[in-house]
C-alpha cells in the first residue's frame, strides 16, 4: 500500500507524493508562548512527531519547521499584565515548551523560527500583497487583506462565499467563522501595544498573526511545500488566511497536503479551568505519571478522532507499556548475544500489518493491534520454548524499528538511587550465602523505596515499581 493521508483541502485520502522526490517538507503550527502548553496542545505536538517519524521510517528526508508565536494579541496582553517586556515574558514559555517536548520524547524540528526574529520578512511579504492589489491600507495605518480580491478564499474551510462581507474588517488575530471579513496583515500601533512596535512603510506597528506563518514557512521551505499541520481549530481563520495571502503573493500553491488533528476532551468535556479539568503536562507529571505514559495516551487514538483523556485511560496506558516492557525484557534474555536471524512467520505478519496500518493515514489503532498481536504470539512461543535466540534477536530488532516510528516502546533508563544500589549489593551477598530470609527482607526494603527487583540469568535487574 502506498503512503496515504487525509487531506483537509480535498476532504479525502490521497497518496503522498512530495514535490521533491525523497524529501518531505512540512510546516507545523507551534505554540503561542503566552502560557504553558496544555495537554490538548501536547496532543498536536505528538501527532506531528508521529507524522515526522513515520515519514522517516518510510525513507524520506524530513525538513520540519515549527514556529514560535511570540508576538500576537495574547502575548502582548499578558506581558503587559505581568509588567514584563515581551521578549522576557515569552522566553520563559519558550523554555517550558522545549522542556515539554523533551519529556514527551518529541524529535527536534530542523527550524524553530520565532516571529519577532522575522519582522523584515513579514513586511516584505505585505508589500508584495499591496503591490498586487490584494492588500490595502486603512485610515489608521493598518493593512488588510481584501477577500473580495481573492476568489479562492474559503476553499480550505469550505466557506460559503455568499455569506462573506468584503469591505468589513476584523483586526483581532482570532475570530469566529461568522466574522468572515478582511483580516489584518499589519496592525497600526495603539496604546494597548505598549512598547511592542516596529517601523514599517505604513508607520509603527506590528504584524497580524496570520502573516507570520506565511513569511516564516516561505523563508525556510520555499513558496510551495508538502505538508502543513495543526489542530482543527486552526483551519479557520488561521490556515485559511495563510493560504490566501501566500498564494496571492506567489501565484503558486502553498501546501499540498493539510493534516489536522481533532480536539482533546477531558472526561468527555472541553477543558476549562472553571470545570477543574484543565491540565498541563506538568500537572500530570506531578501526579506521578511519566512523559512516556502521557505520550502513549496521546498517541494511541487516531489523530482525526476526538481523544477523551481520563486518568483511568492513562492508567491503561501504563499497563500497556508494562506489557511491552515485560515482553522486550524476555526477548533480550532469549536473544542473548545472538545475531538477528529470520523473523518468525507471526512476527513477519505483524510487521506487514503494522506498516499497512501506518501507511493508511497513520492508522495507529491498526498498528498497535499488530504490535500487541506480536507480543501475544511471542509470549506463547517463548513459553513453549519455540523461539530460537536468532529469532528472538530478529523480533527484538523489529521492536526497535517500530520504536523509531512510535518513540514510546523503549523504557527510558532510570538512575537508581545509591540507597537502592547499596541494598541490592547486600541482597546479592545474602543470596550468595543462601540466606534467603535476609534476601527476601532486603527485597521488601527495596520495594518500600519504590523499586522492584527481578532476578535474571545475568543477575538482578531493578526497575521503578
N, C-alpha and C positions, 0 to 999 in steps of 0.2 A: 504494500500500500504506500502511496506517496504521502508526504507530509502535508496535512491539510489544516487550515484554520478557518474559524467562523469569522467572516469579515463583516463588521458592523456596517460598512459602507454599502455592501450588496445584500446584507441580511442572509447570506448563505455560506456554505462550506466551499473553500477554494483551495486548490493546490498551491503550495508555496513555491514561487519561482522568483528568486531575488533578481534585482536589477543587474547586479554584478555576480556572475557565477561563483559559487563557493563562498560568498561574503554576504552576511546578513547584517544590515544596518538598522538599528532600532532606537527610537526615542521614547523614553518613559517619563511620565509626569511624576516628578519628585515632590518633596514636601514643601509646604509653605511654612517657613520656620518662625512661626509666632508662638508656638507651644510645643510640648512633647507630643509625638505621634500617638494616636490611639490604635487599638488593635484592628479597627477597620482599615486604617492606613497601612498597617503591617500586612494585612491580607493582600493588598495590591502589590506591595513590595515582594512578598513571597511568590505570588503568581508570576510577576515579571522575572524573578530569578529562575523559576522553573522553566519559563519560556526560553530564557537565555541558555540555561544548562542543556535543554533538550536540543536546541539548535547546534550547540557544540557537540553533543552526543552524536548528532547526525552528520558531523564532519564540517560544519560551517565555521568559518572565522566570523566572530561577532564583534561589531563595534557598537557599543551602547552608550548613549548619552542620557543622563538623568539630571534634570535641572534642580536648582535650589532657588525657590522663590523667596527672595529676601527683601523685596520692596513691593508692596501692594497695600490695599486698604487696611487689611488686618495687621500687618507688621507695623505700619505707621501708627495706627490707633493704639496698639498695645505697648509699643516702645515709648510713646509719649505718656501713656498712663503710668508706666514704670519709671519715668523720669530718666530714661537711658537713651544714648544715641542709637540710631537704627542699627549700625554695624555691631555695636557691643551687645545690643539686645538679641539680635538674630544669631550671633556667634554661639551663644550658649545652646541654642536649639539645633544648630548645625551639628555641634558636637554630640548632642543627645541622639540625633538621627543616626550618626555613624556608629555610636555605641549600640543602638537598637539593631541595626542591620548586622553588626558583628555578632550579637547574641543570637540572631536568627540564622546565622551561617549563610548570609547572602553574599554572593560573589561581588566584588567591586566592579562597577562600570568603568569604562575607559575614560569617561569625562563626567565631571560634576560641575557644570558651569553655574555660577551664581549670577543672578540678574543684575546686581549692582556693578558687576565687572564687565557688562556688555551693553551699557547705555549707548555708546557710539554706534554699535551695530543696529540697535533699535531705531535710532534717529535716522540713519541712512535708509533703512527699510521704509520708514514712514515717508521720507522724502520721495522715494520711488513711487509709493502709492499715491502721493499727492500729484506727482508729475503725470501719472497715468489717469488721473481724473476720478479715482475711486475713493479719494480721501479729501476732506475739506476742513478748513479752519472755521471754528465758531467764533462768536464775538468776544468770548473771554480768553481766547488764545489756545483753547483746547483743539485737538484734531480728531475728527471722527471718520470712521469707515462708512461709506454710503452703501447700504444693502440694495438700494434701487439700482445701483450701477453694477451689481454683480448678480446676474440672473440665476447662477447656480447656488446661491445662498439657501441653506436649509437642506442640502442633499444628504448630509450625514444623519441629522436628527429627524429627517422626513417631515419637515415643517410645511404647513400649508401657506404658500406664498400669498394667497389672497388675504390671509389674516395679518400679514406684516404691515408695519406702519413706517414706511420710508419717510424720512424727514424728522420723525420723533427721535430723540436722543436719550441714551442711558449712559450715565457716567460711572456707575458702580461696576466694580470688577466682576461681581457675581450677581446674577439676576434670574428671574423665573422665565419660563418659555412664553408666558403671557406678555412679557416685556420686550418682545422682539422689536428691535429698533436699531438705529445706527449706534455703533459702540465706539468707545473712546480708544484711540491709539496713543494719544499724548494728552495728559491732563495738566492744564494750567495750574500753577501754584495757588493755593489759598491758605488761610491761617491754620486750618486743620492739619496741614502737612508739616508744620513746624519748620525745622531746618532741612527737611528732605526735599531737595530740588537740584536739577541740573540745567545748565544753559542749553538752549536749542534754537533753531531758526524761528521757532514760534514763541520764544520767550522762556522764562524759567518755569520748570515743571518737572513732571516725571512720567514714565511710560505707563500705559494701561497693562493689566496682567496678560492679556492675550498676545500682545505683540512680542512679549519676552520669549515665549517658547518658539515662535516662528524665527526670530532672529538667531537664537542660540542653536536650534536644530540645523538651520541653513549653514551656520559657521562651521559646525563640526561634521555634518553629514551631507551637505550639499543641498541644492534646491529640491531634489527628489530622493526619497529613501524608502526602505521596505516596510517597516512596521512601526506603528505608533500605538502606545498602550495607555491605559488609565482606568479609573473606575467609571461605572456607568453614569455617575453624576457629572463627569467631565464632558459627556457627549455634547450637551448644550448647557451654557453657551460656549464654553472654552474651546472645545475641539472644532465646533462649527466655525467659530471666529478664526481659529488658526488656519483652517483650510481656506477660507475666503481671502484673508489678507495675504497668505503665502502664494496661492495660485494666481491671485490678481497681480501680484508683484512680478512673478517669474514667468507666467504663462505656461507652467509645467504642472503635472500632477504632484501633489505634496507628498502624501504617503500612500503606498499601495494597499496595505492591509491595516485595518483598525481593529484592535482587540481590547475588549472592555470586560472587567470583572464585576460581578454582581455585589450587592450590598452585604454587609455582615450585620446580623441581628444578635442580640443577647437575650437568651431565654424567650425568643420569639418576638421581642420588641426592639424598636430602634433604640440605639444607645442615647442616653440623655443623663446628664448629671442630676437632674431633678428626680429621676427614677432610681438613682443609686446603682445603675448598671453600666456606668461609663468607666472603661478600663484602659489604662496604658499598658505597654509591655512591662514596665517597671512594677505596676500594681500586681501583675500576675506572678512575676518572679519573686516578689516579696512574700507571696503565699506559698513558696516552696517549690513551684514548678520550674522547669528549665526551659531555656530558649529552644532546645531541641524538641521538647514536648509541644511547645506552642507552635513551632514550625510545622510539625506533623499535623496538628489540629487545623491549621490554616491551609495546609496543602491538600488534605485528604478529601475535600469536597471540590468538585469541578468548578473551575473559575467562573463559569457563566451561571452557576446555580447559587442562589442565596445561601449563605452559611449561617446556621444558627449556633452561635457559640454558647456553650454551657460548661460549667466546671465538671459536670459528670462526663461530658464528651472529652474534656481534657484528661480526666482520669482514664477514659478508654484509650486515648492516645498513648498515655503512659504504659498501659497494659500491652498495647500493640507493639510498642518499641521494646518492651521487656521480652516479648516473644521473639522479636528479631534478634535481640542480643543473645538470648539463650541458644538460638539456632546457630548464629555465626560463631559463638564460642565452641559449640560442638563441632562445627565444621573445621575450625582451626585445630582442635585437638585431633580430629580424624585425619586431617591432611598432613600434619607434622611439617616436615621439610620437603615433602614430595613436590615435584613439578606438576603443573596442571596438565591433566590428560583431556580426554574427550568428555563432554557433558553427558550425563545420563539422559535417556530419552525424555523423561519427565521434566528435567531442567531445560532441555532444548525447547520443549513445547512452551514452557513458561516464559522463556526468553523471547520467543516469537510473539506470544500473546501480549507480553509487556510492551514490546516495541510497537505492535499494531495498535494497541490502545493509545499510547502516547502520540503516535502519528495522526490519530483521529482527533484533532483539536485538543490535544493534551488531556485525553480521557483518563484521568488519574484513577478513577474507580476501577476501570478495567485493568490498569497497570498494577494497582495494589492487589486486586483479586489474583492476578497471575503470580505476584510475589508471595502471597500467603499460601497459594496452592503449592508453590515450590517448597515452602517451609514444611507444609504438611507431608508432602511426598518425601522430602529429605529426612525428616524426623523418622518416618516409617522405615526408610532404607537404613538409617543409622541404627535404629532399634533392632532391625533384623540382620545386622552385620553384612548388608548387601552393597555397601558403598566403599570402593577402594580408596586408598589415600590419594591417588591421582584424580579420581572423580570428585572427591571432596575438595581438592585444591581447585578444580575447574569451577565448581559451584561457588566456592569462596571468591574466586576472581569475577564470576558473574555478578555477585552481590556488590563487589567493589565498583564494577562498571555501572550498575544501577544506581549506586550511591553518588557517582559523579553527576547523574541526572537529578536525583532527588535531594541530595545534600542532607540526609537525615538518618541514614542507615548505620553509620559508623558512630559508635559511642565515644564521645569526647573523652580524652584522657583526663583523669581527675587526680589532683595532687593529694596523696594520702597523708593525713597529719602525722607528725612524728610520734605522737602518743599512740596512735593505732599501729604504726610500724613496730614500735617497741613491744606492744602486746603480741603482735604477730610473731616476732622473734622468740618471745618467751613461750608462745604456744608451740612453735616448731621444736623448741628444745624439749618441751613436755611430751610431744608426740614421739620424738626420738627416744626418750626414756620410757615410752609406753605408759606414761602417766595420763591415762585417758580422762580421768576425773578432772585433773588440772587443765587439760586441753579443752574440755567442754566448758569449764568455768571461764577460761580466757576467751573462748568464742563468745560467751554471753557478755563479757565485758566489752568486747569489740562491737557487738550488736547494740549494746546500750549507748555507744557513741555514734550510732547511725551507720555502721558498716557491716557488710556481710562477707563471710569467708567461705570460699568454695575450694575444696581440695581436688587437685588435678594431678595427672601423671607427671607434670612438670613442676609441681609444687603448689602452694596455696595461692589463690587469686582473691584479692579483696576488692569489693565494689561497694559503692554507696547503697545503702538499703533503700 
